[in-house]
Amino acid sequence: MSDDQDRQLSPRVNSAQLANYLGKNVRLACKVLNIDVTQIVVEASDGGQVNVQIQSHSEIDDTYIEVVGKVQTPDTIRALACIGMGSDLDMKLVNDTIILTHDPRFKTMFS
């Protein structure tokens, strides 16, 4: 699968955009706030909190992760994968980038 197809299948979003992707796969860069056996509470790049349903055997060690998963509700994602992004990530820059990629003026650049 090409990078373009992958982006179309799972666009990067923030918490405010989740309602637009119900039932679809997305990518959510976020900060881990709390980990439970089957759920993580995260803070998205725009500051909104999102519940992430995970497999009970998932190991999350990084402070920042990118969740690839299916949007269940406007504040819940069922994770297909969690990608570690380390302990230092500029969330303002991440959010600014997400906003630009969804801006209609730049549609040809990011689609």
Buried (B, 14 or more C-beta within 10 A) or exposed (E): EEEEEEBEEBBBBBBBBBEEBEEBBBBBBBBBEEBEEEBBBBBBBBEBEBBBBBEEEBEBEBBBBBBBBBBBEBBBBBBEEBEBBEEEBEBEEBBEBBBEBBEEEEEEEBE
